[in-house]
Amino acid sequence: MRRAACYGSLRRPKSLLHNRADRTKTAPRPPPGGGLGTVLGPGPKLTGPLSHQRVRSGPAGVGLQSASSGPHAAGVTAASRPRHAPQHRRPTVSRDPSPGPALLTSSSNFDLADTTPFSVQARRTLKTNFFATRDMLTHFLPLIRAGGRVVNVSSFVSVRTLNQCSPALQQRFRSEDISEDELVGLMQQFVDKTQTDQHREAGWPQTAYGVSKTGLTTLSMILARRLSRERPDDGILLNACCPGWVRTDMAGPKAPKSPEEGADTPVYLALLPAGATQPHGKFVSDKQVQTW
């Protein structure tokens, strides 16, 4: 089974290539930060000059990527988006007829020491952790082949933040009929309200990172429901997860989990056996489905 890192060393499907030069063109280095992304499978090599990051071998031979975090989260940023990608095109889960990858994972992070104004943090963090991750899913989800696995690396902070939202917002985030357009509108509302310091009056907590991860977890559930409707026979499982508090550049040396322990749950979800039907559309931590 061929393994390719999803950030920094992907080759886009030919249908996404404008010309031969695009195949080897190197993207500008994004702002300092980090993310995780892996594609597994015998399908076409994918490209996407999404970031420059270190690649190392993870458990069960799964390629894991990481990068040191800095004052600005990088992950998948608007600046590193393929130049022909629309900014907020609605993702589709309709199957691309060509063979595609079996596994897609996404993650992003932030800097605990960020002292920029909250309005700036909100705009930048949502742009990276929610909107740009959604853009990535727009382009790669249709390429996931039958039996594939999609793992969005969220955080336990998403649940804590959800519980800090107003009852009305909690109801919408937990609703099974929330649409993707509604979710995008709510995420944009948070950003807009922070620009005038009115977000708390509108029911939002004082955490840009937490709101971004609440949005990512909710998006994962929305896309899982859409996969079940539009590709019911393909056996694709899509989940969000929390790796835990891990000793990385972001969390620091005092975090309780090693990187290998942090990879345990994402790898578990990535390697769910053929024929499995659950978990799907869930938030998972320590390999257990968590209450949302």
C-alpha positions in Angstrom: 0.0 0.0 0.0 1.5 3.3 -1.0 1.8 6.0 1.6 1.9 9.7 0.8 2.0 12.6 3.2 -0.9 14.9 2.7 0.8 18.2 3.5 3.8 19.2 1.6 4.4 16.1 -0.6 1.1 15.5 -2.4 0.5 15.3 -6.1 -2.8 16.5 -7.2 -5.0 14.4 -9.4 -4.4 15.2 -13.1 -7.9 16.7 -13.3 -6.7 19.4 -10.8 -3.4 20.1 -12.7 -3.3 23.2 -14.9 0.0 22.2 -16.6 3.1 20.1 -16.2 4.9 22.8 -14.2 2.2 22.6 -11.5 3.3 19.0 -10.7 6.6 20.1 -9.2 5.9 23.7 -8.2 6.8 24.4 -4.6 4.3 26.5 -2.6 5.5 29.4 -0.5 6.4 28.5 3.0 3.3 29.1 5.3 3.4 31.0 8.6 5.0 29.0 11.5 2.6 26.5 12.9 1.6 22.9 12.6 -0.9 20.3 11.4 -1.2 16.7 10.6 -2.3 15.0 7.4 -1.9 11.6 5.9 -3.2 9.9 2.8 -3.0 6.1 2.5 -4.0 4.0 -0.5 -3.2 2.7 -3.9 -5.0 5.5 -5.7 -3.3 8.2 -7.7 -0.6 10.3 -6.0 -2.2 13.4 -4.7 -0.5 16.8 -4.5 -1.4 19.9 -2.7 1.4 22.3 -1.8 -0.3 22.8 1.6 2.7 23.2 3.9 6.3 22.3 4.6 6.5 19.9 7.6 8.5 17.1 9.0 7.4 13.6 8.3 8.0 10.6 10.6 6.8 7.1 10.8 3.9 6.5 13.2 2.3 3.4 14.7 1.2 0.6 12.4 3.3 2.1 9.6 0.9 5.0 9.3 2.8 8.2 8.2 2.3 11.0 10.6 3.2 14.6 10.1 4.0 17.3 12.5 5.6 20.7 12.6 6.7 23.0 15.4 4.1 25.5 16.4 4.7 29.2 16.4 2.8 32.4 17.0 0.6 31.8 14.0 -1.3 28.5 13.4 -0.5 27.1 10.0 -2.2 23.7 9.5 -4.1 24.3 6.2 -4.1 28.0 5.6 -5.9 30.1 3.1 -2.4 31.2 1.8 -1.4 27.6 1.2 -4.6 26.6 -0.5 -4.1 25.4 -4.1 -4.3 28.6 -6.2 -7.3 27.4 -8.1 -9.3 26.4 -5.0 -12.4 28.4 -4.2 -12.3 30.0 -0.8 -15.5 28.5 0.7 -17.0 26.2 -1.9 -19.4 23.8 -0.3 -17.9 20.3 0.0 -19.3 17.5 -1.9 -19.1 13.8 -1.1 -20.0 12.6 -4.6 -17.5 10.0 -5.6 -14.8 10.8 -8.1 -14.7 8.0 -10.7 -11.0 7.6 -10.5 -9.4 5.5 -7.7 -8.6 7.6 -4.7 -7.0 7.6 -1.3 -8.2 5.4 1.5 -7.4 7.7 4.4 -7.5 11.4 5.0 -6.7 13.1 8.3 -6.6 16.8 9.1 -5.4 18.8 12.1 -4.2 22.2 13.1 -3.0 24.0 16.2 -2.5 27.3 17.9 0.0 29.0 20.2 -0.9 29.3 23.9 1.4 32.3 24.2 -0.5 34.3 21.6 -1.0 37.8 23.0 -2.5 39.5 19.9 -6.0 41.1 20.3 -8.8 38.6 20.6 -10.5 39.8 17.4 -7.3 39.0 15.5 -6.9 35.6 17.2 -10.5 34.8 16.3 -10.2 35.7 12.6 -6.8 33.9 12.2 -7.7 30.8 14.2 -11.1 30.3 12.5 -9.5 30.8 9.1 -7.0 28.0 9.8 -8.8 25.5 12.0 -12.2 25.7 10.5 -12.5 27.4 7.1 -9.2 26.1 5.7 -9.8 22.6 7.0 -13.2 22.7 5.3 -11.6 23.8 2.1 -9.3 20.8 2.3 -12.2 18.5 2.8 -13.9 20.1 -0.2 -11.2 18.9 -2.5 -10.2 15.6 -1.0 -13.4 14.1 0.3 -14.8 13.2 -3.2 -11.5 11.3 -3.8 -11.9 9.0 -0.8 -12.5 5.5 -2.2 -15.0 3.0 -0.9 -14.0 1.6 2.5 -11.9 4.8 3.2 -11.5 6.5 6.6 -11.6 10.2 7.3 -10.2 11.4 10.6 -10.5 15.1 11.7 -8.3 15.8 14.6 -10.3 18.1 16.9 -9.9 18.5 20.7 -11.6 17.9 24.0 -11.8 21.7 24.2 -14.6 21.5 21.5 -16.9 19.8 24.1 -15.9 22.2 26.9 -16.5 25.2 24.6 -19.8 23.8 23.4 -21.0 23.7 27.0 -19.9 27.3 27.5 -22.1 28.5 24.6 -25.6 29.9 25.1 -28.4 27.3 25.2 -29.6 28.4 21.8 -26.1 27.8 20.2 -25.7 24.5 22.0 -29.0 23.4 20.6 -28.0 24.2 17.0 -24.5 22.6 17.3 -26.1 19.4 18.7 -29.0 19.3 16.2 -28.9 16.6 13.6 -30.6 19.0 11.1 -28.0 21.7 11.2 -26.8 22.3 7.7 -23.3 23.1 6.6 -24.3 26.5 5.4 -25.8 27.2 8.8 -22.7 26.1 10.6 -20.5 28.3 8.3 -22.8 31.2 9.1 -22.4 30.6 12.8 -18.6 30.4 12.6 -18.6 33.6 10.6 -20.9 35.2 13.1 -18.5 34.5 15.9 -15.6 36.1 14.0 -17.7 39.1 13.1 -18.9 39.6 16.7 -15.4 39.5 18.0 -14.4 42.5 15.8 -16.8 44.7 17.9 -16.4 42.8 21.1 -20.0 41.7 21.1 -19.4 37.9 20.9 -20.2 37.3 24.6 -23.5 39.1 24.4 -24.3 36.9 21.4 -23.7 33.7 23.4 -20.1 32.9 22.5 -17.4 32.1 25.0 -14.0 33.8 25.1 -12.0 31.1 23.2 -11.2 31.3 19.5 -9.5 27.9 19.5 -12.4 26.3 21.3 -15.0 27.7 18.9 -12.9 26.6 15.9 -12.8 23.0 17.3 -16.5 23.0 18.1 -17.0 24.0 14.5 -14.7 21.2 13.2 -16.4 18.5 15.3 -19.8 19.7 14.2 -18.7 19.8 10.6 -17.4 16.2 10.9 -20.9 15.1 12.0 -22.6 17.0 9.2 -20.3 15.4 6.5 -20.7 12.0 8.0 -24.5 12.2 7.7 -24.0 13.4 4.1 -21.8 10.4 3.3 -24.5 8.1 4.8 -27.1 9.7 2.5 -25.1 10.1 -0.7 -22.7 7.2 -0.6 -24.5 4.6 1.6 -22.9 1.6 0.1 -19.3 2.8 0.1 -18.6 2.0 3.8 -16.7 5.3 4.4 -16.3 6.2 8.1 -15.7 9.8 9.1 -15.0 10.9 12.7 -13.6 13.7 14.7 -11.2 12.8 17.6 -9.1 14.2 20.4 -5.5 12.9 20.6 -5.3 14.2 24.2 -2.8 16.6 25.8 0.4 15.6 24.0 4.1 16.6 24.6 4.6 18.7 21.4 6.0 22.1 20.6 2.4 23.4 21.1 1.6 21.7 24.5 5.1 21.7 26.0 7.1 19.1 27.8 4.8 18.8 30.8 1.9 17.3 28.8 1.0 13.8 30.1 0.9 12.0 26.7 3.8 11.1 24.5 3.4 11.7 20.7 3.0 7.9 20.2 0.2 7.9 22.8 -1.4 10.9 21.2 -1.5 9.1 17.8 -3.3 6.1 19.4 -6.9 7.3 18.8 -6.4 8.8 15.3 -4.6 5.7 14.2 -7.4 3.5 15.7 -10.0 5.4 13.7 -7.8 5.3 10.5 -7.5 1.6 10.8 -11.0 0.6 11.6 -11.5 -2.8 9.9 -13.2 -3.4 6.6 -16.9 -3.9 7.1 -17.1 -1.8 10.3 -20.0 0.5 10.5 -19.2 2.4 13.7 -18.0 4.8 14.9 -19.2 7.1 12.2 -20.0 10.8 12.7 -18.8 10.7 16.3 -16.4 12.5 18.5 -13.8 10.0 19.9 -11.3 10.3 22.7 -9.1 7.5 24.1 -10.8 5.2 21.5 -14.2 5.8 23.1 -17.1 7.7 21.7 -17.8 10.8 23.7 -21.1 12.5 24.5 -21.7 15.5 22.3 
